[in-house]
């Protein structure tokens, strides 16, 4: 699961990167603000969903074995020493724990900010008009809106023209449901905070919100220049909540807003650019499916492909082909539930510690190395077709084969319908001599 999360982060990051490149190159300067908003939201959604899709491809109807690499096991010549299962997850687990704590902290900060907003609503003076709550307050902060609430400082009541422009602007945010986008983005940023692209998407989407609201506001004021002066006049106002729709956000965004107001309306022919999302989504889907096939330790095509996949996982050449089964069954690229030794890896470790011996002749000759075995876990959990894929010595091969052949029944692998399937396991065992024995 830990590796799956990392793979998901990589795949979603690739998707976000591709979509953002398309947006920056072709769409960012267009004045189709509603379409830009839809493109960014759709891009974010697709990039997060596509890597989660279960992509199964039928590759060879005649091969019935799903190849799975199990954790490497190590045995020494010292029988009193337990066989060690190679585990590299401790640092990864610590890193994921820190990651989860930071995500939790960001989510709690967002929840606290929501609490402060509704607390402000509770102490302010509320006037409801056309399904909007206008909350007048005495805090030294600028105007902003969230959901169906428009927060306005009492000091603006004496500036009728500015008040009208700001109310029109905030109403545009409310009627266009911009707060829904913001809530979605805040949750995504809290969970995927390590990916800088989600923060860039958040920034670009907030810019588009302001461009949309400005366009609606300009229609209800005497002149565009006057509206821009009102906008500049709000520079001294502070911002209480970063994620809300604020009339005044920051100076750099105000400059962008003024430039966008002055930009000529994009030609309708340019709207055809938005159809780019279809081929880009297909590309992201293809990349995600290919990444799954390459990065997974579970793979199946044919005997020669099996050897190449194991070589990439173990970085060694396996010269013995996988024995095919005469039984025709469904083929899986990724099996839903892998076979499991009774009571898990800890029980497998105890079984091998009790039954696997370092051959005396191999020890005397100083022979050590890794033995790669392949065997089939049948539908009833029994072990069959035990074969050596690669071994430094027949002595070590025999010891490893004997212990695997006498294994008790496993829990069989399950397909997507939770039906048992014949499953081939790659079983690497590392035989290592102590330093004292090497000197002999």
C-alpha angles and dihedrals in degrees: 000000000000093000090044090057092051091048089049091052091051095047095046090047091053090050093049090048094053094047093046092051089054091048094049095046101042114013114028096085095046119106094222091110096168091052092046090052091050091047093053094046092046092046092051092046094048093046090054097042104041095064088054094057115110102236112193121174127191106225109164124012093198099057115081102179126097111207117223128174112219125202115287116254127210128207127185131197089251103091093193089063115085120242107257122226107213107244123179098163102097096086091039091053090049091050092049090049091054089046091051092048091052090048090050091049092052091048091049090049090053092048090049090052090052088052091052091050093054089043088057089049089054095056097039129087109258126209115179119206129163094350093309126113110219106201115195115199140174098225120122094244134108128256119282141160136219126181106323094338125101113194115204129176115240090233091072093064090085093054102068099177094048091044091053093048093048093047091050090049095050092043088057089057091049097046092046091052093234091158090067089059090048095050090050092049094047092053092047092047090050093052099037097032093138091066108082091201094070089058090049090050089050091052094048093047092052089051090053090049090057093046090052093048092047091053091053092046096050090060090063101047132077097247141000091234091056091051091050090052090053089050092051089047090063094061092102092057117102126228119235101187123029095203098052125091102264124188088218114035109160137326096254092053091048088057091051091048093052091048091050091050089056095047119107116251111266118252116259090236088066090064088076087075089077091071085074088086090075099059091037091054089050090050092051090048091051093048092049092050093047091047090053092053094049101041099043120093086214112084141147136176112124136323096278092046090050089058092050093049094050090048090056091050097044098026092229134106113250110203103184115082122228114261110242122226123238089218114093114220139151117292122228131193089197121020117216097223121018121216114271132203111239109281092003136267095325090060091046088052092053092047093052093043089056100041109026115087132188104237111246093220091052090050092050091050092047093242117162139148145103125312116203114204130184122199139161125243102208126216090264092050097254121136121242143156095038108187136170113238095181135348138168092222141010087232092063091040093057093050092050094044093050094053093047094048090055095049117128118243119295128214101264124239117262130216126217090283091053091248120142115255133186106261130191117214128201105219116190118190121186116210111199132179124219116249091249092056092048090057090056 
